[in-house]
Amino acid sequence: VRHRGWSGLTAHDVADIVGVDVVGELGTVSQVPRVAETTGIRTLGALPRALRKAVRCVLPQEVA
């Protein structure tokens, strides 16, 4: 789940709505949305630490 202050939804709310368990939570990581939308996520180089941590929650270790 990517937290947005304005949404008012908790991780539990999101899990109930989509019908799956939330295994990772991510706050806003500065610059990532803009870079991803304008030049692509691959241009970031190394992912920011918070994003890497969330990725490890949902992908097998050999992929992450």
Secondary structure, DSSP 8 states (H G I E B T S, - for coil): -B--TTT---HHHHHHHHTS-----B---TTHHHHHHHT-GGGGSS--HHHHHHHHHHS-TTT-
